[in-house]
Amino acid sequence: MNAVPPPSAFERLRLSSAKTLTVSIRLAVSALVLTAILLTAAASSLLWWRTAESISRQLASTINEQIVAAVRKEVSAIVDEARAAHTAIRTLFLQNVLDTREADKREFVFLSQLQSQATISWVAFGWPDGSFFAAHKLGDGHLEMMEISKTDRPGQRRIDEYQVIPGDIEFETRRFEPTDFRVTDQSWFKTSMAADGPQWSRVLDHPIGPRPSIAFAGPIDVYQERQGVLAVIIEYTRLSRFLSQLEVGRTGTAFILDGTGELIAAPDKDADELHPAHSRIDMLPLARMAMNEAGDEGRYAASRHRLSLDNAAYEVALAPLPFPGWSLVTVIPEAEFLGAVETTLRRLIIGLAVGALLAALLSAMLARSVIAAPLARVVGEIRHVESFALDQVRRHPSRLAEIASLSGAIAEMAAGLSAFRKFIPADLVRSLLRQGVEAKPGGSIQELTVMFIDVAGFTGLSERMGDRVVPLLSRYLDVASEVIVAHGGTIDKFIGDAVMAFWGAPTAQPQHAVLCCRAALACRQAIEAAGVSDDHGHPLQIRIGVNSGRMLVGNIGSELRLNYTVIGDAVNVASRLEGANKHYETQILIGAETKRLIEGAMVTREIDRIAVYGKTEGLAVYELIGSAQDITGGSSPAWIVDYEEGLQEYRARNFRGAICCFEAVLRQRPHDKPTELMLDRCRLLDQSGVDDGWSPVVALQSK
């Protein structure tokens, strides 16, 4: 008769949970449907906002097009007025109605042009001999006539000032001022003298000082003889006054820029020939940013840009003007045309938020009692599993069948893992999981530091003690493991009485060599302090080998079984250094690379140059003495200096000098085993002598 198999863990869990009323998790999640309602409302609000935003932007675009049309019309009018004035005066000269040297008629004609053309600032004439005459507008209430003659009062500028009265002008004053202005030095004059007809030029210097302007200037020829240059000049301040009359929203503004991004005009209602423009240019960087975005070709075509300045968004429109190289740039804060939209949206969001808050409170109460609290308890148990605190894992009943099943499965998993906890290095596993290292063969070459610890004379000790050696070995391994972990090391494996550990992986440690050396010193001290002794009551003696270098670290093994470890030549050298302690009767030996990495942090002495078992080339071997901060004065003791000096003499084949140095060491540090060994070696070599093939490298014939 076949036996009935015992129920599985899942069946036991199902039977136990059947005693408690449970519901499906889907029923509990249905309470969260309210979230979908809120999302639908939010999507509708977003769609409304997008539509309103689009309409507002179209309105802003229409306003901007109207502004561009007005500025284009004004600039065209200004250009046409300048051309018309120039043409009228030039015709009078060419038809001999007016002679360039007839002062009275010339003044009348020039003044009449200034009065009739509101945007013209200057009407000027320059002769090749350097003489200069001009009519200049002084705001809206005054005019001035000025003349610089090369014959009458040279070096002086005559100024006649007039007051503008309705329908006429009235002379006020005449004065003379010294001047160094030379019309023949001006670029617009020189260009026009060499040209065939009038053209536009930029003007900065005037007899009254620098005033940015543009001039429509051209040569005057009478009877095929060049008389001079006639210029009609418009100061930029007139453009600034016009821009101030435009309404670019409530806080927007407009700029006229040239092709290089230089400011031509910005709004200023008080600007004229007497008052330089003092424009509000806080938005000017936005205008230049738009020109830079448009590029060399795009700035001569209409374009729109959305830019930000000081965490505020702006709509910037770029449009070419009729004057060559000029562009109009309008800057309008987005808040101007999106303010109402944002206000309405804000009210809508507040209403939705209030409704959502009430619904959320109800949903939260339900979710907390039915879902959140049980899940939180289950997550807590998972955290215990993650930290390998398996004895703290508990089973939690729940009204939700899925949560109850999950809690039971976690408890069963913890029970299964607890049997393997002592075989798994928990800290290493946690570190590998944090770094996302997959459990499959693989690794990488890294610079690490590896340490081997061994018990001196353990073979004989184990033969004498038999199975009584196990408690002693466990005590020693416990102490060493605690020290290694406390100093950030990763325990690789236990090999009988040997401990293999490394630093620098899986977590990167820039000071891996220093940490390892501190751990080595701490291991020696901790074992002494713990009073671990052998069967004769003698303190347990350990030997430590430390080496640094590039080695392969990772999951080494097969798909069935892996070991996170390090392999490579640097690892083998560390093992040989641990064994070399037996030859020199030392406790801690380190390699040359480790010595370089701990320079300044630790005190060491070079012991010898050896060829370890399995290698032919010599390796420098150093004894780790202690931490630099524990050494008096922060420098190496005198006996170390004497030892290393003796080592140099030994390598230089000056064996008698080496003997003197080693004897000096023994006077300071009696019974120093490496010194006694080197002293005996030097005495033997001094007696027997060496041939030319002798090398100061000692080959160790055992591991």
Secondary structure, 3 states (H helix, E strand, C coil): CCCCCCCCHHHHHHHHHCCCCCECHHHHHHHHHHHHHHHHHHHHHHHHHHHHHHHHHHHHHHHHHHHHHHHHHHHHHHHHHHHHHHHHHHHHHHCCCCCCCCHHHHHHHHHHHHHHCCCCCEEEEECCCCCEEEEEEECCCEEEEEEECCCCCCCEEEEEEEEEECCEEEEEEEEEEECCCCHHHCHHHHHHHCCCCCEEEEEEEECCEEEEEEEEEEEEEECCEEEEEEEEEEEHHHHHHHHHCCCCCCCCEEEEECCCCCEEECCCCCCCCCCCCCCCCCCHHHHHHHHHHHHHHHCCCCEEEEEEECCEEEEEEEEECCCCCCEEEEEEEHHHHHHHHHHHHHHHHHHHHHHHHHHHHHHHHHHHHHHHHHHHHHHHHHHHHHCCCHHHCCCCCCCEHHHHHHHHHHHHHHHHHHCCHHHCCHHHHHHHHHCCCCCCCEEEEEEEEEEEEEECCHHHHHHHHHHHHHHHHHHHHHHHHHHHHHCCCEEEEEECCEEEEEECCCCCCCCHHHHHHHHHHHHHHHHHHHCCECCCCCECCEEEEEEEEEEEEEEEECCCCEEEEEECHHHHHHHHHHHHHHHHCCCEEEEHHHHHHCECCEEEEEEEEEECCCCCCCEEEEEEEEEHHHCHHHCCCHHHHHHHHHHHHHHCCCHHHHHHHHHHHHHHCCCCHHHHHHHHHHHHHHHHCCCCCCCCCEECCCC
